[in-house]
Amino acid sequence: MPKRQKSIVLYSNGGYNFFMGEILFASFGLSLLGVMHFKYHWAISILTTILLAGLILALFQTNRIARYLITIFFIIIWGILGYGIGAIFEQNYKFSVLGIVLAIVFALIALGTHKNAFEWMANVDDKR
């Protein structure tokens, strides 16, 4: 019987932490828009931030279709952010080559971090 080789596996949950930051930032932004539009108290904004973050996280962890839709949403947001930064640096808001390049780079980074979050969730599910 051949001897089994031992391997060292390095694992990081950095993608999942990044995703949690995205969720908190998005839920804070949505609750801030609610405060500005509906003119309710700031304490309600804190509560809606927590509830929205919990809802997004629950949908991400339980529903496969919602997981992919949330991922696509965040990739599009990061692409728009990359294009905006490139357009600001190039000072051309109608068509910016740097903006397109940064949009692609930001979207690929977001895709990589979400892929890491998927793998982290699969590893956690396998250990249960």
N, C-alpha and C positions, 0 to 999 in steps of 0.2 A: 504494500500500500504506500503510495507516494506521500511524502511529507508535505503538509499544508503550509504555504507561506503566509507569514503574518504581514499585514499591511497597516499603515497608519493613514487614517482618513482625517483630514483637517476639514472642519465644518464651521461655517459662520452663519449666524442668523441676521447678518447686516441688512440683507434685502427685506426681511420681514420688519426690521426696525424702521427702515426707510419708508416702507409701505404704511406702517402705523403713523409715522409723521405726516404722510400724505393724507391719511384719513382725518387726523386731528386738524390739519390745516384746512382741508376742504369743509369739514363740519363747522369749524370756527368761522370760515368765510361765509358759509350759507346762513349761519345764525346771525352774523353781523349784518348781512343783507336783510334778514328778517327784522332786526331791530331798526334799521334805517327805513324800511318800507312800511312796516306795520306799527312802528313807534311804540313797542312794548319795552318793559323795564329790562335793564342790563342783566339782572339776576336770572331772568327767564332765558336770556341768551346763553348763560353758562349751562343751564339745564338742557337747552336744545342742542348745544355743542356736544354734551355727553351722550344724549339720546341719539343724535345723528351718528356719532362715531360708533356707538354700540350697534346701531341698525346696519350701517355699512359693513362693519366687521362681521356681524352675524350673517348677512347676505353673502359676503365673500367666503365665509367658511362653510356654509351649508348648501348653497345653490350654485351649481356649476355654470349655468348660463349667466347668472348675475356676476359671478367671478370674472368671466371673460368680458362682460359689458363694462364692469368697473375698471378692469385693466385697460380696455380700449379707451375709455373716457380719460383716464389719467395719462395715457400715452399721447392722446390728442392735446391735452392741456399742456404737457411738457413740450410738445412740438410747437405749440403756439407761443409759449414762453421763450423757447429758443429762437424762433423767428423774430419775436419782438426785440430780444437783446441784440441779435445780429443787425436788425434794421436800425436800432439806435446807434450802434457803433459805426455803421456805414452811412448813417444819416440819409437813407433813401427808404421811404416808407411804402412806396408802391411796388418795387421789385428789388429785393436784396439777396444777392448770391450768398453772402455771409449768413444772412438770416435763414436761408434754405439749408445750408450746411449745418448750422447750429440746431435747426429744427430736427434734422435727421439724427444728429448726434444725441441730442436730448431724448428723442423718442427711443432710440436704441438703448440708451442707458436706463430709461424707465422700463423698457421691455425686459432688460436683463435683471433689474431688481425685482420685478414682479415674477419672473421665472424663478428667481431665488426664493421668493416668498412661497411660490407653489411647491418647490422642492422641500422647503422647511416644513410646510404643512403636511406633505406626504410622509416625511420622516417622523413627525410627531404622531401621525395616524398609525404608522407601522409599529411604533413602540408601544402603543396601547394594547 
